[in-house]
Amino acid sequence: MTVSAPYGELLAQVTRDAPGDHLFHPQEAERSYPNFVNDFCRQLVADPAAAKLSVNRCRVSYICDRLGAGTDLLMLLAASGIKEVESLLRYSVHVEGAPHSKAALRRLLAAPRP
């Protein structure tokens, strides 16, 4: 696999400094383990002051980003696995320009689509 600049040199350096045979996880992946992805994210090397990466954090970021981008709510509900539009309120209150009430979310969902 070819890695383009400037990441090729960075990858070479990280590979030289990596302890053991596995670059991103301390041991071989056990993919049958139901929390493998969260475990993998938690153990990634990162700035110690940074928030730890998790599947939940990624999901919340995705939902908030899509709300901010004006994604059709029906599509967002389907993509996120959320059943009721009112459940988006916990995310939309953090997004400027997004509906900030259950009634507003229901109106937006019911609005005619182009």
C-alpha positions, -999 to 999 in steps of 0.1 A, spaced: 0 0 0 13 35 -9 11 62 17 13 98 4 34 126 18 35 139 45 20 108 61 45 83 48 73 97 69 50 100 99 39 64 95 75 52 92 84 71 124 54 57 143 62 22 131 99 25 143 87 36 177 59 11 181 63 -15 208 57 -50 195 41 -62 162 9 -43 163 8 -6 154 -27 5 165 -36 -20 192 -14 -37 217 -24 -72 206 -40 -90 178 -77 -80 172 -103 -103 188 -132 -93 165 -157 -115 182 -154 -94 213 -185 -71 212 -167 -40 225 -136 -43 204 -142 -10 185 -145 10 218 -115 -9 233 -95 -1 201 -105 36 202 -97 39 239 -62 26 234 -52 47 204 -23 70 210 -35 106 215 -28 138 233 -33 129 270 -53 161 275 -77 152 246 -110 136 252 -108 98 246 -123 86 213 -153 63 216 -180 51 193 -206 71 213 -186 103 209 -183 96 171 -221 90 169 -229 122 187 -205 142 165 -220 127 134 -256 135 145 -248 171 155 -228 176 123 -258 164 102 -283 185 122 -260 215 116 -258 208 79 -296 206 75 -298 169 66 -333 157 61 -346 145 95 -361 113 80 -327 104 65 -309 113 97 -333 91 118 -327 62 95 -289 66 94 -286 70 132 -311 43 142 -332 68 162 -369 59 161 -386 91 172 -377 126 160 -382 140 195 -351 120 205 -330 143 184 -336 171 209 -308 160 231 -284 167 202 -301 196 185 -298 219 216 -261 219 210 -264 229 173 -268 265 163 -297 269 139 -312 235 147 -347 231 162 -346 235 200 -380 220 209 -398 187 203 -426 206 185 -401 223 162 -385 189 154 -419 174 146 -428 204 123 -395 201 104 -401 164 100 -436 170 87 -426 198 63 -429 190 26 -396 179 10 -384 194 -23 
